[in-house]
Amino acid sequence: MASSAAGIIFSSLNNNTLSRLTSDRTVAAIPFACRYRLVDFALSNMVNANISNIYIVANYKYRSLLEHLGSGKDWDLARRDGGITFVSPFQASNTADQAMFSTHMEALKSMKEYIDEIKEDYVVLTDSDTVLTIDVNDIIRSHESTGADVTIVTSSVAPDYTAKNPRIMISSVAGKVTQIAMSASFDERHPELALGIYVMKTEYLRTLIEEAEAYNLNSFTMFLLKNCKSSNYMTYRYTGFVASVSSFLDYYKYSMELVNNEKSRDSLLGKKETPIYTRVHNSAPTKHYPGAKVENSMIADECSIEGTVINSIIFRDVTVEKGAVVKNCVLFHGTHVCKNAKLNCIVADKDVLVSEGVALSGNDNMPFYIQKGRKI
């Protein structure tokens, strides 16, 4: 890639739509796909594009995220120059009573001093709640070739698409954005969903922030809406698997899609040229005992399986005792399912204990959630 780029990852600005999973963590730290966190996908996409100067904007509840990322060595980002830089409202504050930012624009204004120091030609901005494996270099090349002010990564949505809150929906002609609207469902006039990934020149981002300050704009979305007609916004259409995790139900449904759809799983995790990196734990292999039954499931290391696991995602250090049945479930690290317990359509957070003989069941459209550390 001829041009250089820096990255900005927003880790926590959608907590209100994922409240069950974010009571103890920021959005970026939510476990996903057996051994990853949501931030791993945005971070890996950037690292695979040789982006080594990455800012992670963290608002609150980011201890788990800090522990996961550490020095950044697992992403080859433990560097003297560049690497991972955490930005919080308090780091960028000039006063003792700095309020937490609640929008992307507020976050960008807050980190203006950081952005002024960026030496790279381009900036890639992305949310953490959009999960996909994408060639960021190709997005930048497309941005350069079209001469766009902003390139917005989009995906076509099906007629049955719905979201918990309105999302940015776009209509375009030959890649040029013609209209932007906010909608929580499919709209044939705006058939493309903005995936929360934006590419622009660093200088344009600085100008954008200055304009937002001058007009007291606190919403990045409102900025896009305001300038849609007068600016050159282009789309980059992505056609692979994408999980736009806007709610707890989204999280569950996309998790189940990874289990049951090999094409989706390969699109996200099977691309050798763009691997997804995560924190390495050097754990022992999972042990499957005689009589254990495992079907169509994703199981991480260091687990103990004596019972039955079907159509489920099992994170590290999970125990399923003899006679227990786990079906259509997502079990986070440290969950323990005792003898003869029965779980169906359950999302169990970290260190949950399901006692002997307990039976719990949600359904596909209303999975049951068990809070971190609970004993059932």
Residue, then its C-alpha position, 0 to 999 in steps of 0.5 A: m500500500a503506497s499510502s499510510a493509515a492510522g486506525i480509530i476503534f470506538s469500543s463502547l458507544n453502543n452499550n445501551t443496546l447490549s446492556r445484558l452483555t455490557s453490565d461488566r464490560t465494554v462492547a469491544a470486550i464481549p466474547f464472540a465466536c468461541r475464543y475471540r472478543l469483538v474488538d479482535f475483528a476490527l483490530s485484526n482487520m487493521v493489523n492485516a492492512n499494516i496499520s500499526n498506529i491504532y487508537i482505542v476509544a474507551n469510555y467506561k468499564y474497560r478493565s476487561l478490554l485492557e486485560h485482553l489487549g495488554s501490551g498489544k504483543d499478540w497483534d504485533l502492536a507492542r511498539r515504541d512508535g505507534g502500537i495501541t493507544f487508549v483514549s478515555p474522556f479523562q485522558a483527554s480532559n482539560t478539567a476535573d469534571q469532564a463528562m463521558f462522551s456518548t457519541h462518536m463526534e464527542a469522542l473525536k472532539s475529545m481526542k483532537e490533540y491525538i488526531d493532530e499528532i497523526k502522521e499517516d495520510y488516512v484514518v480508518l474509523t470503526d465501531s466494535d460491534t460490527v464483526l467481519t473480516i475485510d481487506v482494509n487495504d482494498i477499501i483505502r485503494s477504492h477511496e483513493s481511486t474515487g477521490a471521495d471525501v469519506t468512503i463508507v463500508t456498506s452491506s446489502v440487507a434482506p427485506d426482513y432486516t430489523a435492528k433494535n435502534p435506527r441505523i444509518m441506511i444508504s442509497s447510492v448510484a455507481g458507488k456515490v452516496t445519494q441519500i442517507a437515512m436513519s431506519a431500524s428496518f429494511d427500506e427499499r429506498h435505502p437498501e444498504l446498511a452502513l457498517g460503521i467503518y469509514v475511511m478519510k484523509t487525516e486532514y479531512l478528519r481534522t477539518l470535520i472536527e473543526e466544523a463540528e466544533a464551530y457548529n456545535l455538532n455532537s453527532f457524527t451521524m448528523f454531520l453525515l446527514k448535513n453534508c451528504k448533498s454537498s460532499n463526495y461520499m462513496t460506498y464500498r460494498y462488502t458481500g461477505f458474512v457480517a454480524s451487526v450486533s445491535s442487540f442481545l438477540d442479534y448477538y445470539k442469532y449471529s453466534m448460532e449462524l456461525v455454528n450452523n452455517e459453514k459459509s458464514r464461518d469460513s467468511l469470518l474465520g477461514k481466510k488464511e490471508t486475513p487471519i483474526y488474532t486474539r490473546v494467546h492463553n497457552s491453555a491445555p487441550t479440551k478433554h472429551y471423556p468416554g460417553a461424551k457427545v458433541e455435535n456441530s459445536m465450536i469448543a475452545d481449549e481447556c474444557s471438560i466435556e462428559g455430557t452432550v453439547i449440540n449446536s453450541i459455542i463453548f468458551r475456555d475452561v467450561t465444564v459439562e458434567k456427565g448426563a448434562v445436555v447443552k443445546n443451542c447455547v453460548l457458554f462463556h469462560g468458566t461456566h460449569v454445568c453440573k450432572n443431568a442439567k439441561l440447557n437450551c437457548i441459553v447465554a451464560d456469562k463468565d463463571v456461571l454455575v448451573s446446579e445438578g438437575v436444573a433445566l432451563s430453556g429459552n427459544d430462538n427468538m428469546p434466549f435466556y441470559i444468566q448473569k456473570g457469577r450467578k449460581i442457578 
